[in-house]
Amino acid sequence: MRLLTLTACTFSLTFASMANAQPRTTPTADDERCLLEMVALSNATDPNAQKAGQGGVAYFVGRITAREPNFDFARLKQVAQTMEDKAADAELQQRCGPLFQKSMQSLATALSAPAPSSGSPAPK
């Protein structure tokens, strides 16, 4: 739970600027940009941002390979050349970060211990 809170704070503090994101074309193209943005975040000087970026890299690699098992990651070099810093920062703030955070929150909720009920006896 601490990691989720830390991740949420990191995204909020690291990328406060807002701008219009690039037009989206396909779910894979969206995830390609998010992956590259998370790679950039993983190279930040802030250790919390690095951890968030590393988690985001794994998340978006998984999304891409689930959709396209034979995805050619070398093509990300071409995608990176078309990205603008300001738009990438805004997309990370507005779409990629929240998408990753929502997934991690869902996972944390699913794995958390159920609340004790008042009507049933405690297990022995």
N, C-alpha and C positions, 0 to 999 in steps of 0.2 A: 504494500500500500504506500509505503514511503517513496518507492521508486516512481509510482504513478504521480504522486504529488510533486515530486522533484521534476519529473518530466514535464508536467503541466506548467510549472513555474518557469522552467528553462525555455520552453517555447514562447511563453508570454513575454519574458524579459529579453530574450535574444532577438526576437523578430517583431518589434513593435510597429514598424512602418507598414502602411497599407498602400496597395496599388492594384490596378486591374491585372488579373492573371491572363496568361496567353490563352487564346481560344483552344478548347479541347477538341480532340479529334476522335480518339478511341480510348477505351479503358486502359489498354496496354500503354499507349502513348502518355496518358496521364501518369501512370505508375512509373514509366521510364523517367519522367521529369522529377517525380517525387523521390525516386531512388537516387538520382544525381544530387538532389538537394540534401538528402540525408547523408550522402557521402561527404558533401561540403561541410555539413554540420558536424560530422564525426571528426573533421580536421580542425575544429575550432580550438581556441586556446583554453576555454572554460571546460574543465573536466566533466561537469554536469551536461553541458551541451554535447560533448564527445560521446558520452554514454547514451544520451537520447538519440543521437545520430546513428550510433552503432546498432541500437535496437531497431531503428527505422530502416536501416539498410537491410537487415535480416527480414523484416516484415515485407518490404516491397519486393525484394528478390523472391520471396515465397509467393507473393501475389502474381508476379509476372510468370514465374515458372509453373504455377498451377494453371494459368490460362494458356501458356505456350511452353510446353515442356522442352522444346528444342530452341528456345529463344537464343539469339546470337547477341551476347552481351557486348561484343566488340562494336556493335552499331551505336552503343551509347556515346561513343566519341563524337559521332555526327550530331546526335541530339544535343550534346553539351555545347557544341559550337553555335547552335541556334538559340540558346537561352540567354536572356538578359538578367543581370543580377537583381535589379529592382523587382522585376516580375517574378523571378524565382523566389525571392524573399517573401513576397506577398502570397504566392501559392503555398509556400511552406507554412506560413502563418494561417492562411484561410482554409486550406484544404488538406494538405499532406499531414501536417502535425495533428489536427483534430481527428483525421481518419485513423491515424496510428494510435492516438490517445484513446479514442472510443473503443478500439479493438482491445487494447490493453486493459481498459476498465472492465469490459465485458469478461475478459479472461479472469481478472482478479475477483470479480463478483462470482463467477462460476466456481472458482476454486476456494472461495472463502468458506469458513466453517459456518454451518447453519446456526442461526440464533437459537438459544435454548428456549424450549416452550415451557410455559408455566404449568401446564396440565399433566405432563408425563414425567415419570420418575427418571432420574439420571441413570445412565448405563453403569453397570457394575463391572 
